[in-house]
């Protein structure tokens, strides 16, 4: 049975690791769109949000199985002592 403090630490670390690819893609696309809007002076809200939404959905589709494997592995570890 794993120590509860160790499980909590692992869960927090796992949350950071699993969210990093999606948040990174969203931040990168936001930066690119901000540069595009500054260069063209187009300030349409759809131009800012739609590409980021599409990029995050694609990132979730690409990294989803990897994220799921890590979540199942952690759940197995956490519930293994039950």
C-alpha positions in Angstrom: 0.0 0.0 0.0 1.4 3.4 -1.0 1.8 6.2 1.5 -1.1 8.8 1.1 1.4 11.7 1.0 3.4 10.0 -1.7 0.2 9.3 -3.7 -0.8 13.0 -3.3 2.6 14.1 -4.5 2.5 11.7 -7.5 -1.0 12.9 -8.4 0.0 16.6 -8.4 3.1 15.8 -10.5 1.0 13.7 -12.9 -1.5 16.6 -13.3 1.3 18.9 -14.2 2.9 16.4 -16.6 -0.4 15.5 -18.3 -1.6 19.1 -18.7 1.8 20.4 -20.0 1.5 19.4 -23.7 -2.0 20.8 -24.1 -1.3 24.0 -22.2 2.0 24.4 -24.1 0.2 24.0 -27.5 -2.5 26.5 -26.4 0.1 29.0 -25.2 2.2 28.7 -28.4 -0.8 29.2 -30.7 -1.9 32.1 -28.5 1.5 33.7 -28.9 1.5 33.2 -32.7 -2.0 34.6 -33.0 -1.1 37.6 -30.8 1.8 38.3 -33.1 -0.4 38.0 -36.1 -3.0 40.3 -34.7 -0.3 42.9 -33.7 1.2 42.7 -37.2 -2.0 43.0 -39.1 -4.0 45.1 -36.5 -6.9 42.8 -36.9 -8.6 42.6 -33.5 -11.4 40.1 -34.1 -12.2 37.8 -31.1 -12.8 34.8 -33.3 -9.3 35.1 -34.8 -7.9 34.9 -31.3 -9.9 32.0 -29.9 -10.8 29.7 -32.8 -7.2 28.6 -33.8 -6.3 28.0 -30.1 -9.5 25.8 -29.6 -8.7 23.8 -32.7 -5.0 23.4 -31.7 -6.0 22.2 -28.2 -8.5 19.7 -29.6 -5.8 18.3 -32.0 -3.3 18.1 -29.1 -5.9 16.3 -27.0 -6.5 13.9 -29.9 -2.7 13.3 -30.3 -1.8 13.0 -26.6 -5.0 11.4 -25.4 -3.9 7.8 -25.4 -0.6 8.8 -23.7 -2.5 10.7 -21.0 -4.9 7.8 -20.6 -2.2 5.3 -20.1 -0.6 7.4 -17.4 -3.9 7.9 -15.7 -4.7 4.2 -15.7 -1.2 3.4 -14.4 -1.6 5.9 -11.5 -5.1 4.6 -10.7 -3.8 1.1 -10.6 -1.0 2.2 -8.2 -3.4 4.2 -6.1 -6.1 1.4 -5.8 -3.6 -1.5 -5.8 -3.6 -1.5 -2.0 -7.4 -1.6 -1.6 
